[in-house]
Amino acid sequence: MAHYDWQLATQPEAEQITQVATDLKVPPFLARLLIQRGITTQEAFEGYVNPDLSRLHDPFLLHDMANAVSRIQQAIEQQEKITIYGDYDVDGLTATSIMQETLQSMGAEPMVFIPDRFTDGYGPNAAVYRYLQSSGTQLVITVDNGVAGADVIDAAMAAGMDVVVTDHHELPEVLPQAVAVVHPRHPEGAYPFGDLSGAGVAFKVATALLGAAPVESIDLAAMGTVADLVGLTDENRIIVQMGLAMIRTQPRAGIAALLAVAKVDPATVDEATIGFALGPRLNALGRLGDATPGVTLLTTFDDEEAAVLAANVNDLNTKRQALVQTIADEALALAHTPENAARRTLILAHQGWHEGVLGIVASRIVEATGKPTLVLNISKDGDSAKGSGRSVDAYHLFNALDAVRDEMTHFGGHHMACGLTVPTANIPALEAAMEAAAAVSLKETPKPVLAIAARLSPAELTMANYTLLRQLAPFGSGNPEPTFSLRPETLGDVKPIGKTGAHLRFQADGNPVIAFGYGDQAAALSEASQVKLAVRLDANTWQGRTSLQLRLADWQLQAPAVIDLRLPRPSAEQFRGAFTYVFFDARVQAQLTRQFQFGGPVVAAKDLTSATHDVVLVDLPPDEATLTAVMVHVARPVRVVFTADPAALVALPTRQECGQVLHFLTAHPDFDKHHLPALAKAVHLTTTQAIFAVQVFFELGFVTIEGALIRVAPAPTKQPLTNAVAYQKRVAFLALAKTLQTAARPALEQVLTATRM
């Protein structure tokens, strides 16, 4: 039941852990993790945990940086009209804000243009560029876009409007002929770190323009870096470490307002806060409308204005969440059609889907299916489709679709994500290209790998170790958050949480565990016979107290052979599941099917002739042989109810009580068997016990039965009651019934497993 292939990292030798712990003056718990990251010297450790701006690379090592700085300075000196052309996601908004603040500090009054996702699309738009030029713009500075806009930018340059491109996205074969193309991976450049975000590139341009790193904007650079999921190593680590520290201690007005509406204490801000609280709210602007207020929010000094803008952003995010849920449900239904179930990749297209949230929906589908996925909205006229794609590690989505770039109207992206517009008639060509790429890269569709840093004992689950762990933060690509495996001895308090019960909370060895997205797995966890957890250490603050919390990354559950549904009396809850309900006794079947609504088919045990999954054994088998014959066809796990009418389980009459029945029959010759209830009452037995005694007497020859009349034999051969087969069967049945109805689940599992084999 694990979602991932768990791979335990190489564990350092005890001697090495001791040595590094001594050298770095850290506990062994942290030393082990540092060794796994290659940090074993004091110098490396200091550089890792203590950010220093002096370790940032020279911005002029970036390709065309000198040209970009020269042209921007010229524009400022000559008071030219400058327009910053940004993007509508968090990286684009923060990059735009950094560039705006930098130019303003140099005396310029730049205009800001954030394209509309729905009317302008991503990146340079020819109509917009023509408008900017006609309205007097002399220099366009792109941030977080532009490298894929050669046609538009070349035309603008030819028409007399200069363009400086600053970008970090995938490089196409043809680059713009701009005044400068500042890109950390430019083919003619030699920058030592190629994984900057758009905000990171803007930060480097600002550094070059100002002659020093603009520390006052490093919080924005940190937000863009984390939100864009670039690697948190090298320069990015320094930027994010320092940016988070600034947000924690002196957040700017806009960020403080966003934290307030998200109900986050600034002092607790970390990289997860950006990823799950601030980022989604800012992204909601561009997903549902105009993202320009995002720049205003990030750059304002007015607390009241920031509060109003943040409230609006929060409202939009709430609407965005509702849209995502609705579309994701519809898209997942399409993903599960027989045609799509047979495919290794998915293209899900539908009319009326809001284009602004399709990237999030695509991520949901990938998470649910493990398949690279495009989610597209079909235009009202049905001629085109526009949307987003998300992928898995083993599948390069950009390369797969780049092979059919000519089939698309617009296309851009990278390994794990893309955006595109395509004529609906060309969708089959994209399907073929994606499947062809999958045939190569997804041959065996292995589970994604989950790196396990170490196996932890319950004693190592402490707040002290969590605090040590945070020295390794910020976590992200290139610096993953450590994941630990844990075999809990005790589990408890398993319950779904959240408005829709989508998440799960439980206790493992007394430690609270939060499992996001596992809300429907409460029963599986509760029923598991063995549990192994992959967890990350987290902290939870409640009513001013902070305590350790474990965050589930994955689990390995061993399902029990037997799932216990037994109750003292039959209940509707036992029969609601979509299972196959097996009955041994037709009378019990008739009674219970009249009394309850069953969630699946009802089958007589004798009709079970082939392997059957998801079986519920409802009533008691008459004997062990019948149970064995049925279990041959029952796949594990099997659910058991084993209900019975209390009258069917009445105890055997004793030898003395049987003697009283025989004495009564002797005193009442030619006794009519229809009056056995009266006999039972006279000797203080149940009718069932009285009937059983007569059956035993008949088998042993103590009585004869002719028609309805019971006569005591004149001289029966003396023999013990236990000689009767009926007696033996009854003893065996009651013993079996006691085991099936009262044995603890492990013992019951042994019985049913033995009978099955």
C-alpha positions in Angstrom: 0.0 0.0 0.0 3.0 2.3 -0.1 3.0 5.1 -2.7 6.8 5.2 -2.9 9.8 2.9 -3.3 11.5 3.5 0.1 15.3 3.6 -0.2 17.4 3.9 2.9 20.3 6.3 2.5 23.8 5.0 3.2 24.3 5.1 6.9 27.6 6.6 8.2 29.8 4.4 10.4 29.5 5.0 14.1 33.2 6.2 14.2 32.6 8.8 11.6 29.4 10.1 13.3 31.4 10.4 16.6 34.2 12.2 14.8 32.0 14.7 13.0 29.9 15.3 16.1 33.1 16.1 18.0 34.6 18.3 15.3 31.4 20.3 14.7 30.3 20.3 18.3 26.9 18.9 17.4 24.9 15.9 18.7 25.2 12.6 16.8 21.6 12.9 15.5 22.6 16.0 13.5 26.1 14.8 12.6 24.6 11.8 10.8 22.4 14.0 8.6 25.3 16.4 7.9 27.5 13.6 6.8 24.8 12.4 4.3 24.9 16.0 2.9 28.7 16.0 2.6 29.1 18.5 5.3 32.0 17.3 7.5 34.2 20.3 8.2 33.7 23.3 10.4 34.1 25.6 7.3 31.4 23.8 5.4 29.1 23.7 8.4 29.5 27.4 9.0 28.8 28.2 5.4 25.8 25.9 5.4 24.0 27.2 8.5 25.2 30.9 8.5 24.3 32.8 5.3 26.7 35.4 4.1 26.1 37.8 1.2 29.8 37.8 0.5 29.4 34.2 -0.8 27.0 35.3 -3.6 28.5 35.2 -7.1 29.5 38.3 -9.0 26.4 39.3 -11.0 28.5 40.4 -13.9 29.4 36.8 -14.5 25.8 36.5 -15.9 25.7 36.7 -19.7 24.9 40.2 -21.0 24.8 41.7 -17.5 27.1 44.6 -18.5 24.9 45.4 -21.5 21.8 45.2 -19.4 23.2 47.5 -16.7 24.5 50.0 -19.3 21.2 50.2 -21.1 19.1 50.6 -17.9 21.4 53.3 -16.6 21.2 55.1 -19.8 17.4 55.0 -19.7 17.4 56.3 -16.1 19.9 59.1 -16.9 17.9 60.2 -20.0 14.6 59.9 -18.2 13.3 57.4 -20.7 10.0 55.7 -20.2 10.7 52.2 -18.8 8.2 49.4 -18.5 8.8 46.3 -16.4 7.1 43.4 -18.1 6.4 40.8 -15.5 4.4 37.6 -14.9 1.3 36.7 -12.9 2.7 34.0 -10.6 4.6 34.5 -7.3 8.0 34.4 -9.0 6.9 36.9 -11.6 5.3 39.2 -9.0 8.3 39.2 -6.7 10.7 39.7 -9.6 8.7 42.6 -10.8 8.6 44.1 -7.4 12.4 43.8 -6.9 13.0 45.5 -10.3 10.5 48.3 -9.5 12.0 49.0 -6.1 15.5 49.0 -7.5 14.7 51.4 -10.4 12.8 53.7 -8.1 15.7 53.8 -5.7 17.8 55.0 -8.6 15.4 57.8 -9.4 13.4 56.2 -12.2 9.6 56.0 -12.3 9.0 52.7 -14.2 5.7 51.5 -15.4 4.7 47.9 -14.5 2.8 45.6 -16.8 1.6 42.2 -15.5 0.0 40.3 -18.4 -3.5 38.9 -17.9 -3.4 35.1 -18.1 -6.5 34.9 -20.1 -6.2 37.8 -22.6 -2.4 38.3 -22.9 -1.1 34.8 -22.0 2.4 34.1 -20.7 5.4 36.0 -21.9 5.8 38.7 -24.6 2.6 39.5 -26.4 2.9 41.2 -29.7 -0.2 43.4 -29.3 0.9 44.5 -25.8 4.4 45.3 -27.0 2.9 47.4 -29.8 0.7 49.2 -27.3 3.6 49.9 -25.0 5.6 51.4 -27.8 2.7 53.5 -29.0 2.3 54.8 -25.5 5.9 56.0 -25.3 7.8 53.1 -23.7 11.4 53.2 -24.9 12.8 50.3 -22.8 11.1 47.1 -21.8 12.7 45.1 -19.0 11.3 41.6 -18.8 11.4 39.7 -15.6 10.7 35.9 -15.3 9.8 35.8 -19.0 11.0 36.8 -22.4 13.6 34.1 -23.4 11.0 32.3 -25.5 9.6 35.5 -27.1 12.1 35.9 -30.0 9.4 36.8 -32.6 7.8 39.5 -30.5 11.0 41.0 -29.1 12.8 41.0 -32.4 9.9 42.9 -33.9 9.9 45.4 -31.1 13.6 45.9 -31.4 13.3 46.4 -35.2 10.5 49.0 -34.5 12.8 51.0 -32.2 11.8 49.9 -28.7 14.7 48.3 -26.8 14.2 45.2 -24.7 16.4 43.8 -21.9 15.4 40.2 -21.1 15.9 38.7 -17.6 14.6 35.2 -17.4 15.4 31.7 -16.1 13.0 29.4 -18.0 14.0 26.7 -20.5 16.0 28.0 -23.4 14.6 27.5 -26.9 16.8 27.0 -29.9 16.2 30.6 -31.1 16.9 33.4 -28.6 15.7 37.0 -28.8 18.0 39.5 -30.4 17.5 41.9 -27.5 19.8 44.5 -26.1 20.7 41.9 -23.4 19.5 38.4 -22.5 20.4 37.8 -18.9 19.9 34.2 -18.1 21.9 31.9 -15.7 22.1 29.1 -18.3 22.7 31.1 -21.4 24.6 28.9 -23.9 27.3 31.6 -24.3 27.5 32.3 -20.5 29.5 30.7 -17.8 27.6 31.6 -14.6 28.5 29.2 -11.8 25.0 28.6 -10.7 22.2 27.9 -13.2 19.2 27.4 -11.0 18.1 30.9 -10.1 14.5 31.8 -10.1 13.0 34.7 -12.0 13.2 36.7 -8.7 16.7 35.5 -8.2 17.8 36.8 -11.6 16.0 40.1 -10.9 17.9 40.3 -7.6 21.2 39.8 -9.4 20.4 42.5 -11.9 19.5 44.8 -9.0 22.8 43.9 -7.3 24.7 44.9 -10.5 22.8 48.1 -10.9 23.2 49.2 -7.2 26.8 47.9 -6.8 25.7 45.8 -3.7 23.0 43.3 -3.0 19.7 45.0 -2.2 19.1 43.4 1.2 15.8 45.3 1.5 14.5 43.2 -1.4 15.9 39.8 -0.3 12.6 38.8 1.3 10.9 39.1 -2.1 13.7 37.1 -3.8 13.3 34.4 -1.1 9.5 34.2 -1.8 10.0 33.9 -5.6 12.7 31.3 -5.1 10.7 29.0 -2.8 7.5 29.4 -4.8 9.1 28.5 -8.1 10.5 25.3 -6.7 14.0 25.8 -7.9 16.9 24.1 -6.1 17.6 25.4 -2.6 21.4 25.1 -2.9 24.3 27.6 -3.5 23.0 31.2 -3.9 19.4 30.2 -3.5 20.0 28.8 0.0 21.6 32.1 1.1 18.8 34.2 -0.4 16.1 32.1 1.2 17.8 31.9 4.6 18.3 35.6 4.8 14.9 36.4 3.3 13.0 34.2 5.7 15.0 35.8 8.6 13.8 39.2 7.4 10.2 38.1 7.2 10.3 36.6 10.6 11.7 39.7 12.3 10.6 42.7 10.2 8.1 41.7 7.5 7.2 44.4 5.0 3.6 45.7 5.1 2.2 43.5 2.4 3.8 40.3 3.7 2.7 41.1 7.2 -0.9 41.6 6.0 -0.8 38.3 4.1 0.5 36.5 7.2 -2.4 38.1 9.2 -5.1 36.8 6.8 -3.4 33.4 6.7 -3.3 33.4 10.5 0.4 32.8 10.6 2.7 34.2 13.3 5.6 35.9 11.6 8.0 34.4 14.1 7.1 30.9 12.8 7.6 31.6 9.1 9.6 29.0 7.2 9.8 27.8 3.6 6.5 25.8 4.1 4.8 29.1 4.9 5.6 30.4 1.5 4.7 27.2 -0.2 1.4 26.6 1.5 0.2 30.0 2.9 1.6 33.0 1.1 2.3 31.5 -2.4 -1.2 30.1 -3.1 -2.8 33.4 -2.0 -0.7 35.5 -4.3 -1.1 33.0 -7.2 -4.9 33.2 -6.8 -4.7 36.8 -8.2 -3.4 35.7 -11.6 -5.4 32.5 -11.7 -8.7 34.3 -11.4 -8.0 37.8 -12.8 -5.6 40.7 -12.8 -2.4 40.0 -10.8 -1.2 43.6 -10.8 -2.5 44.3 -7.3 0.0 41.7 -6.1 2.9 44.1 -7.0 1.1 46.9 -5.2 0.6 44.7 -2.1 4.3 43.6 -2.1 5.7 47.1 -2.5 3.3 49.3 -0.5 4.4 51.1 2.7 0.8 51.7 3.7 -0.4 49.2 6.3 -4.1 50.0 5.7 -3.8 49.6 1.9 -1.9 46.3 2.5 -4.7 45.0 4.8 -7.4 45.8 2.2 -5.4 44.2 -0.6 -4.5 41.1 1.5 -8.2 40.6 2.4 -9.1 40.7 -1.3 -6.4 38.2 -2.0 -7.6 35.9 0.7 -11.2 36.0 -0.7 -9.9 35.2 -4.2 -7.9 32.3 -2.8 -11.0 30.8 -1.1 -12.9 31.0 -4.5 -9.8 29.4 -6.1 -9.9 26.5 -3.7 -13.6 25.8 -4.5 -12.9 25.9 -8.2 -10.0 23.5 -7.9 -12.1 21.0 -6.0 -15.0 21.0 -8.5 -12.8 20.7 -11.6 -10.5 18.1 -10.0 -13.5 15.9 -9.2 -14.6 16.1 -12.8 -11.1 15.6 -14.2 -10.5 12.6 -12.0 -13.7 11.0 -13.3 -12.4 11.4 -16.8 -9.0 10.0 -15.8 -10.7 6.8 -14.7 -12.6 6.0 -17.9 -11.6 2.7 -19.4 -9.8 4.4 -22.3 -7.7 6.6 -20.1 -7.1 3.9 -17.5 -5.3 2.0 -20.2 -3.0 5.0 -21.1 0.4 5.8 -19.5 -0.3 9.6 -19.9 -3.4 11.7 -19.8 -4.9 14.6 -21.7 -8.1 15.6 -20.0 -10.1 18.3 -22.0 -13.4 19.7 -21.1 -15.5 22.8 -21.9 -16.2 25.3 -19.1 -13.1 24.6 -16.9 -11.5 27.8 -15.4 -8.1 28.1 -17.1 -6.6 29.8 -14.1 -6.6 26.7 -11.9 -5.8 23.9 -14.4 -2.2 23.6 -13.3 -3.3 22.9 -9.8 -5.8 20.4 -11.1 -3.1 18.7 -13.2 -1.0 18.3 -10.1 -3.9 16.7 -8.3 -4.4 14.2 -11.1 -0.7 13.3 -11.3 -0.8 12.7 -7.5 -3.8 10.5 -7.8 -2.8 8.5 -10.9 1.0 8.8 -11.1 0.6 9.7 -14.8 1.9 12.8 -16.6 -1.2 14.8 -17.3 -2.4 17.8 -19.4 -5.6 19.4 -18.2 -7.2 21.6 -20.9 -10.2 23.9 -21.2 -11.9 23.7 -24.6 -13.0 27.1 -25.9 -16.6 28.0 -26.4 -16.4 27.6 -30.1 -14.7 24.2 -29.6 -11.8 25.1 -31.9 -9.0 25.3 -29.4 -8.0 24.1 -25.9 -5.8 25.8 -23.4 -4.3 24.6 -20.2 -1.4 23.2 -18.2 0.5 20.0 -17.7 2.3 18.4 -14.8 4.6 15.4 -14.8 6.5 12.8 -12.8 10.3 12.6 -12.2 10.9 9.9 -14.8 9.1 11.8 -17.6 10.4 15.0 -19.2 7.1 16.7 -20.2 8.7 19.6 -22.0 10.8 17.3 -24.2 7.8 15.0 -24.9 5.7 17.9 -26.2 8.5 19.8 -27.8 8.6 17.1 -30.5 5.2 18.3 -31.7 5.6 22.0 -30.9 4.3 22.9 -34.4 1.0 21.3 -33.6 0.4 23.9 -30.8 -0.4 27.6 -31.0 1.5 28.4 -27.8 3.8 26.2 -25.7 6.4 26.6 -22.9 7.6 24.9 -19.8 10.2 22.6 -18.4 10.7 19.0 -17.2 7.9 18.9 -14.7 5.4 21.5 -16.0 4.1 23.2 -19.1 1.5 25.6 -20.4 0.0 25.4 -23.9 -2.7 26.3 -26.3 -3.6 23.7 -29.0 -6.3 23.4 -31.8 -8.6 20.7 -30.6 -8.1 18.9 -33.9 -4.4 18.5 -33.0 -5.0 17.0 -29.5 -4.5 13.4 -30.9 -1.1 14.4 -32.1 -0.2 15.5 -28.6 -1.6 12.2 -27.2 0.5 10.2 -29.6 3.7 12.2 -28.7 3.1 11.8 -25.0 2.5 8.1 -25.2 5.5 7.6 -27.5 7.7 9.3 -24.9 6.1 7.3 -22.1 7.0 4.1 -24.0 10.6 5.0 -23.5 10.8 6.7 -20.1 7.9 4.9 -18.3 8.5 1.4 -19.5 7.9 -0.2 -16.1 6.3 2.8 -14.4 8.2 2.3 -11.2 7.0 3.9 -8.0 8.8 7.2 -7.3 11.7 6.9 -4.9 11.3 8.1 -1.3 14.7 8.6 0.3 14.8 7.6 4.0 17.5 9.3 5.9 17.5 7.0 8.8 15.4 4.6 11.0 14.3 6.3 14.2 13.5 4.8 17.5 10.7 6.3 19.6 13.3 7.8 21.9 14.6 9.9 19.1 11.2 11.6 18.5 11.9 14.8 20.5 11.5 18.5 20.1 15.2 18.8 20.7 15.9 16.8 17.5 13.4 18.8 15.6 15.2 21.9 16.6 18.5 20.4 15.5 16.9 19.4 12.2 15.8 23.0 11.4 19.5 23.9 11.1 19.4 22.1 7.8 16.6 24.2 6.5 15.4 25.7 4.2 14.3 22.5 2.6 13.5 22.0 -1.1 15.0 20.7 -4.3 18.6 19.9 -3.8 18.3 20.0 0.0 15.4 17.7 0.8 13.8 17.6 4.1 14.9 14.4 5.9 12.4 11.6 6.0 12.6 8.9 8.7 11.2 5.5 8.9 9.4 4.4 12.1 7.9 1.2 13.3 5.4 2.3 16.0 4.6 -0.1 18.8 1.3 1.5 19.4 -1.3 3.3 17.3 -4.4 5.0 18.5 -6.9 7.8 18.2 -7.3 7.4 14.4 -9.7 9.9 13.0 -10.3 11.9 9.8 -10.0 15.7 10.2 -10.7 18.7 8.0 -14.0 20.1 6.7 -14.4 17.2 4.4 -12.5 14.6 6.4 -9.8 14.7 3.7 -6.9 14.3 6.2 -6.0 11.9 9.0 -4.7 12.4 12.5 -3.5 9.6 14.8 -1.1 8.8 17.6 2.0 6.7 17.0 3.8 5.7 20.3 2.1 8.7 21.9 3.2 11.2 19.2 0.6 13.0 17.1 0.8 12.3 13.3 -0.8 14.3 10.6 -1.4 12.6 7.3 -2.6 15.0 4.6 -4.8 13.4 2.0 -5.2 10.2 3.9 -8.7 10.9 5.3 -10.3 7.9 3.6 -7.6 5.5 4.9 -8.6 5.5 8.6 -10.1 2.0 8.4 -7.0 0.6 6.6 -4.7 2.0 9.2 -6.9 0.7 12.1 -7.2 -2.7 10.6 -3.5 -3.2 9.6 -1.6 -6.0 11.3 1.8 -4.3 10.8 2.5 -0.6 10.2 5.7 1.2 9.1 5.6 5.0 8.8 7.8 7.4 6.7 7.6 10.7 8.6 9.1 14.1 8.8 9.5 15.9 12.0 7.4 19.0 12.5 6.2 21.3 15.3 2.6 22.1 16.3 1.8 25.2 18.3 -1.5 25.3 20.1 -2.6 27.8 22.8 0.9 29.0 23.1 2.5 25.6 23.6 4.7 24.0 20.9 5.1 20.3 20.7 6.5 17.7 18.3 4.2 16.5 15.5 5.0 14.0 12.8 4.0 14.6 9.2 3.3 11.5 7.2 5.2 11.1 3.9 4.1 7.5 3.2 3.3 4.3 5.0 3.6 0.6 4.5 0.5 -1.3 5.9 0.3 -5.0 6.1 -3.4 -5.8 5.8 -4.6 -8.5 8.2 -5.9 -11.8 6.8 -9.1 -11.2 8.8 -11.0 -7.9 9.2 -13.2 -8.1 12.3 -16.7 -6.9 11.9 -18.2 -9.0 14.8 -20.7 -7.4 17.1 -23.0 -8.8 19.8 -26.0 -8.3 17.6 -26.3 -7.8 13.8 -26.2 -4.1 12.8 -26.8 -2.2 9.6 -23.2 -0.9 9.8 -21.9 -4.4 9.2 -23.6 -4.7 5.8 -23.2 -1.3 4.1 -19.8 -1.9 2.4 -19.5 -2.8 -1.3 -18.5 -6.4 -0.5 -19.7 -10.0 -1.4 -21.8 -11.3 1.5 -21.7 -15.1 2.0 -24.3 -17.0 4.0 -24.1 -20.6 5.2 -27.8 -20.9 6.3 -30.6 -20.0 3.9 -32.9 -19.2 6.8 -30.5 -16.7 8.3 -29.9 -15.2 4.8 -33.7 -14.7 4.3 -34.1 -13.2 7.7 -31.2 -10.7 7.5 -31.8 -9.6 3.9 -35.4 -8.7 5.0 -34.0 -6.8 7.9 -31.1 -4.9 6.4 -30.0 -3.2 3.2 -26.8 -4.9 1.9 -24.1 -2.9 0.0 -23.1 -5.7 -2.2 -24.2 -9.1 -3.7 -25.5 -11.8 -1.4 -24.3 -15.3 -2.1 -24.9 -18.8 -0.7 -21.7 -20.5 0.5 -22.4 -23.5 -1.6 -22.4 -21.3 -4.7 -18.9 -20.0 -4.1 -16.9 -21.9 -6.7 -14.1 -19.6 -7.8 -11.7 -17.1 -6.2 -13.7 -14.2 -4.7 -12.3 -11.0 -3.2 -13.8 -8.7 -0.6 -15.9 -11.4 1.0 -17.9 -11.0 4.2 -18.8 -14.3 6.1 -22.1 -13.3 7.6 -23.3 -16.3 9.6 -21.8 -19.5 11.2 -20.8 -22.5 9.1 -22.4 -25.8 10.2 -19.0 -27.4 10.6 -15.3 -27.0 10.0 -15.4 -29.0 6.7 -17.9 -26.6 5.2 -15.8 -23.6 6.4 -12.7 -25.2 4.8 -14.5 -25.8 1.5 -15.6 -22.1 1.3 -12.3 -20.6 2.4 -10.6 -22.3 -0.6 -12.4 -19.8 -2.7 -12.0 -16.7 -0.5 -9.2 -14.3 -1.1 -7.7 -12.5 1.9 -8.4 -10.3 3.6 -11.8 -11.7 4.6 -14.3 -9.8 6.7 -16.2 -11.7 9.3 -19.5 -11.1 11.1 -20.4 -14.7 12.2 -23.8 -13.7 13.6 -26.2 -16.4 14.8 -29.6 -16.6 16.4 -29.0 -17.1 20.2 -31.4 -20.1 20.1 -29.0 -21.8 17.7 -26.2 -21.6 20.3 -28.0 -23.0 23.3 -25.9 -25.2 25.5 -26.0 -29.0 25.3 -28.4 -30.6 27.8 -26.6 -32.4 30.6 -26.7 -36.2 31.1 -29.1 -35.6 33.9 -31.4 -33.3 31.8 -31.4 -35.9 29.0 -32.5 -38.5 31.6 -35.4 -36.2 32.6 -36.5 -36.1 29.0 -36.4 -39.9 28.7 -38.2 -40.3 32.0 -41.0 -37.9 30.7 -41.4 -39.9 27.5 -41.6 -43.2 29.4 -44.4 -41.7 31.5 -46.2 -40.5 28.4 -46.3 -43.4 25.9 -47.0 -42.5 22.2 -46.0 -38.9 22.8 -46.8 -36.6 19.9 -43.7 -34.8 18.8 -45.6 -31.7 18.0 -46.0 -31.3 21.8 -42.2 -31.1 22.4 -42.4 -27.5 23.6 -44.7 -28.7 26.4 -42.2 -31.5 27.3 -39.4 -28.9 27.3 -41.3 -26.7 29.7 -42.1 -29.6 32.0 -38.4 -30.6 32.4 -37.2 -26.9 32.4 -35.3 -27.1 29.1 -35.5 -25.0 25.9 -37.4 -26.5 23.0 -34.2 -26.7 21.0 -32.6 -28.8 23.9 -35.5 -31.1 24.1 -35.5 -31.7 20.3 -31.8 -32.3 20.4 -32.2 -34.9 23.2 -34.9 -36.8 21.2 -32.6 -36.8 18.1 -29.8 -38.3 20.2 -32.1 -40.9 21.8 -33.4 -41.9 18.3 -29.9 -42.3 16.9 -28.9 -44.5 19.9 -32.1 -46.6 19.7 -33.5 -45.3 23.0 -36.7 -44.2 21.3 -38.5 -44.9 18.1 -40.4 -42.5 16.0 -43.3 -43.6 13.9 -45.1 -40.7 12.1 -45.7 -38.2 14.9 -45.4 -40.6 17.8 -42.4 -41.0 20.0 -42.1 -44.3 21.9 -39.4 -45.4 24.4 -37.7 -48.6 23.4 -38.5 -51.5 25.7 -34.9 -52.6 26.4 -32.4 -50.3 24.7 -28.7 -51.1 24.7 -26.9 -48.9 27.2 -24.3 -46.6 25.7 -23.0 -43.1 26.3 -24.7 -40.1 24.7 -21.4 -39.2 23.1 -21.7 -42.2 20.8 -24.3 -40.4 18.8 -23.1 -38.6 15.7 -25.6 -35.8 16.3 -24.1 -35.3 19.8 -20.6 -35.2 18.4 -21.6 -32.7 15.7 -23.3 -30.5 18.2 -20.2 -30.5 20.4 -18.0 -29.6 17.4 -20.4 -26.9 16.2 -20.6 -25.2 19.6 -16.8 -25.3 19.9 -16.4 -23.9 16.4 -19.0 -21.2 17.1 -17.3 -20.2 20.3 -14.0 -19.8 18.4 -15.4 -17.9 15.5 -17.5 -15.6 17.6 -15.2 -14.9 20.6 -11.6 -15.6 19.7 -9.2 -12.6 19.4 -8.4 -11.6 15.9 -4.9 -13.1 15.7 -6.3 -16.5 16.9 -9.2 -16.2 14.5 -6.8 -15.3 11.7 -4.9 -18.6 12.4 -8.1 -20.6 12.2 -9.3 -19.1 8.9 -5.8 -19.2 7.3 -5.4 -22.8 8.2 -8.8 -23.7 6.8 -8.1 -21.8 3.6 -4.9 -23.7 2.9 
